[in-house]
Amino acid sequence: MKTIALVALSLIIGTVLAISPVWSQDEMTVVDNTDFPNAQRPPSVFVHDRHNENAGIDDCAVCHHVYDEGQLLEDESSEDQRCVDCHYLERMGDQPGLMEAFHANCKGCHEQEGNGPILCGECHVR
């Protein structure tokens, strides 16, 4: 009987440990800036879930877009990729560089919606 209880407890603990990374994105508090070799400012403050809840964003593709040959693919999301996978540090033809892409996506949306930070120090808080 003790063996069955021990096996069951082990399975429960193993399952909890295996699925715990699923909740890790909820803890995102800044935009990862480790791809910038000499970042001049601290990473942008960004609490992912709270931002999306306040902004009413339910569709991940609003921010995590996918383009194919210059055309936005509807209902496609790049949330399983890093921004730098498509946006290199420097502009490549029509493809904006990483910093330009962040600013166009985030600041551009804030300007369009008339809500949210748009000045450097409002996002890059020291």
N, C-alpha and C positions, 0 to 999 in steps of 0.2 A: 504494500500500500504506500509506503514511504517512497519507494522508487517511482511509482506512477506520479505522485505529487511532485517529486523533484524534477522529473522529466517535463511535466506540465508547466511548472514554474520556469524552468529553463527556456521552454518554447515561448512563453509569454514575454520574458525578459528579452530574448533574442529578437522577437518580432518588434517590440517597442524600440530597441536599439537600431534595428534595420530601417524602420520607417521614420525615425526622428529627423534625418536630413531633409525630409519633405517640408518641414516647418522652417528651415533655415532662411529662406528668402524673406520671410516675415520680419526678420531682424535687420534687414538692410537699412542702414541709417545714413550712408554716404554713397555717392557714385564712385566706383572703383577708378582711381586715376593712376594705377601702377603702370599703365602702358606709356605714360609720359615720362621720358627719362629724366627730365629736369623740370618738374612741375613748379611753376612760379607761385601758385596759389594752393591752398589746401583743397582737398576734395569737396565737391558740392554736397551740402547737407541735403539728404533726400531719404525720407522715410517712406518706402515704396507703398505699402498697403494704405497708410494714412493718406498719402498724396492721392492715390487712385480713388479712395473712398470720397475724399473731399471734392475731387474734380469730377466725380461721377463717371469714371472710366472703368468700363467692364471688359472691353475688348483689348486684349494684350497687343494686338497689331496696331493700335493707335500709336504707340511708341515704338514697339518692336516690329517695324515694317520690313517688308521684303520687296525688292525690285528685281525685275528680270528684263534686261536690255532696255533700261530706262522706264519701264512701265511698272507702276505699283500693282502688286498682286493682292487682290482683295481676299480677305479671309486667310491670309498666310501670315504666320508669326515667326519672328526670329528669336523668340525668348529663350531658346535653348542654345543660343550662340552668344559670343561676346561681341560688342560693337566693333572692336578692332579686327574681327574676322572679315568684315567687309570694308570698314573705314580705316585706311592706313593712316599713319601720323600725318602724311602729306597728301594733298589732293592728287588724285589720279584721273586726269581727264575731267569728266563730268561728275565723278565720284568725290564728294566732299571729304576732306581730311577729318580725322577723329574729333579734334576740338571744334571745328566748324560744324560738324554733324551734331555734336552735343548741343551747341549753342542754337543752331537752327531748329532742332527738334524741341528742346526745352524752352528756351527763351522765345522762340518763334511762336510756340503755342500760347505761352503766357501773354505775349503781345496781342495775338489774335483774339484770345478770350477776354482780354482786359483784366486779367487776374493772375497774381503770382509774381514772384520776384523777377526783375529784369536787370538789375544792377549787379556788378561783379561781387561786391561785398555782401549782397543779400543771399547769394548761393554759396559762395566761397567764404564761409565764416571762419575767421582766425580764432 
